């Protein structure tokens, strides 16, 4: 499954894309929070709990069509939360009196339509990502490096998929090994250094961090291919070696410039522009 947030009027809506069914599933509580215009996540959660109980007693299919999946909470931990498809959420919206009902319905329909477009033409998803990064103030140079790095990443995960590596946990383990090797800090610690929680680390990397991440993943794939690495043990070895190659390059650059590559720099908005923190669980 592909996990990535979506944005509705500056509100982050957690979602998961299920490749098997080719559908997006959205966090119900995040949608409820938007509908109720409630800045306190816990109060929105309680609202959904009461509504869910009422709909269940009424025999509504909305409740039975909601599943539970683990999603990243505000503290960075994976916690089970109710999710539903856009179709189910469009029906749920009818049960919540809100001035945001029509805008959220249009947004959900738009998200579904865009995904169908992207499946027919994958280049559209890249172009939409480019436009989003531009709006967030990224330079053309940064955007190009981010997209190049994503292509390198995709080639590595394609290799893993074809060589007995399971999507999800095993991908995360190998990714962390590569990161630990080249950066000498794991993914979680790197995110903490930058003050990130549910954000995508790569979207907050500097140009240099993106380049060394791509070098580590490119090296890992090429080493794995040369050995026909299959399964976790062989790919873990390739990950350590690939990350080590990028580490040597990083240390040499740092020695010449006197500047550390791994940093706390990020692209988070200034403190005064941040939305109220959400308590998620």
Buried (B, 14 or more C-beta within 10 A) or exposed (E): EEBEBBEBEEBBBBBBBBEEEEBBBBBBBBBBBBBBEBEBBEBBBBBBEEBBEEBEEEEBEBBEBBBEBBBBBBEEEEBEBBBBBBEBBBBBBEBBEBEBBEBBBEBBEEBBEBBEEBEEEEEBBBEEBBEEBEEEEBEEEBBBBBBEBBEBBEBBBEBBEEBEBEEEEBBEBBBBBBBBBBBBBBBEBBBBBBEBBBBEBBBBBBBBBBBBBBBBBBBBBBBBEEEEBEEBEBBBBBBBBBBBBBBEBBEEBBEEEEEEBBBEEBBBEEEEEEEEEBBBE
